[in-house]
Each structure stands twice: as structure tokens, then as C-alpha cells.
Amino acid sequence: MQRKIEKENQERQTEAIDRVVKLSATFQRVFDGEDGNKVLKHMEAMIKGFDCDPYQHAYNAGFRRYHEIIKQMLNQEEYERHLDLLKNAENKT
């Protein structure tokens, strides 16, 4: 029973890593280039900090988070690390 649970957990983890790798590759195709860099620079210029209006502040925080997610997905080292994790997980099965 324990082995079955471990195998199911490993399969779920492998699927999650696979989703991240594929999503990261998609982000890289969209944002890795001249136009993508222009969009990221524009977004970066639009990032604002604290605002007294709580709704505006929440919007600013959400916008900043979207920018961070895109930058994270474009991080080649993270992408390669996830690829290695995926390859190691596939070798174990």
C-alpha cells in the first residue's frame, strides 16, 4: 500500500513538473524576442507600489505578480532545473 501511494505521489509530481516545463516553454516562445522584450519593459514601467486606495493597491500588487510570473517562466536556469527533475523522475519509473 505504501509503495502504491509513493508511486502515485511521484506520478503526480512528474505531471506537475511536466506542466511547468511545457508552460515555461510556451512563455519563452511568446516573450523571448524583440517584441516580447518590449512588452516586458512596458509592463515593468507600469509597475507601481503602495496606493492609499485599497483597490488600486490590490491591482498594483496583482500586476506586479503577473510580471514576476512571466520573468520566472523565462528564467532559463529554472527551466533547465525542471527539465532535469522531469528526466530523473522518468528514469525512476
C-alpha positions in Angstrom: 0.0 0.0 0.0 2.8 2.4 0.9 4.6 1.8 -2.4 1.4 2.4 -4.3 0.9 5.8 -2.5 4.6 6.7 -3.2 4.2 5.8 -6.8 1.0 7.9 -7.2 2.7 10.8 -5.5 5.7 10.5 -7.8 3.4 10.4 -10.8 1.6 13.5 -9.7 4.8 15.3 -9.1 6.1 14.3 -12.5 2.9 15.5 -14.1 3.2 18.8 -12.3 6.8 19.3 -13.4 5.8 18.4 -16.9 3.1 21.1 -16.9 5.6 23.7 -15.6 8.2 22.7 -18.3 5.6 22.9 -21.1 4.2 26.2 -19.8 7.6 27.7 -19.4 8.5 26.7 -23.0 5.3 28.5 -24.1 6.2 31.6 -22.2 9.7 31.5 -23.7 8.2 31.3 -27.2 5.9 34.2 -26.6 8.2 36.6 -24.7 11.7 35.6 -25.8 12.3 38.0 -28.7 12.3 41.7 -29.6 8.6 42.1 -29.3 8.4 40.1 -26.0 11.2 42.2 -24.5 9.3 45.4 -25.5 6.2 44.1 -23.8 8.1 43.2 -20.6 9.8 46.6 -20.5 6.5 48.3 -20.9 5.0 46.2 -18.1 8.0 46.9 -15.9 7.5 50.7 -16.4 3.8 50.3 -15.4 4.6 48.7 -12.1 3.5 50.8 -9.2 3.9 50.4 -5.4 1.7 51.3 -2.5 -1.5 53.2 -3.0 -3.9 54.6 -0.4 -6.8 53.2 -2.3 -7.0 49.5 -1.3 -8.5 48.6 -4.7 -5.7 50.3 -6.6 -3.1 48.8 -4.3 -4.5 45.3 -4.9 -4.5 45.9 -8.6 -0.8 47.1 -8.4 0.2 44.0 -6.4 -1.6 41.7 -8.9 0.0 43.4 -11.9 3.4 43.1 -10.2 2.8 39.4 -9.6 1.9 38.8 -13.2 5.2 40.4 -14.3 7.1 38.3 -11.8 5.5 35.1 -13.1 6.4 35.9 -16.7 10.0 36.7 -15.6 10.2 33.4 -13.6 8.9 31.4 -16.6 11.6 33.0 -18.8 14.4 32.0 -16.3 16.5 29.5 -18.3 18.2 28.1 -15.2 14.8 27.3 -13.6 13.6 25.8 -16.9 16.6 23.5 -17.1 16.3 22.5 -13.4 12.7 21.5 -14.0 13.8 19.5 -17.1 16.4 17.7 -15.1 13.8 16.9 -12.4 11.5 15.5 -15.1 14.2 13.4 -16.6 15.2 12.0 -13.3 11.6 11.2 -12.4 11.1 9.4 -15.7 14.3 7.3 -15.2 13.0 6.1 -11.8 9.8 4.7 -13.3 
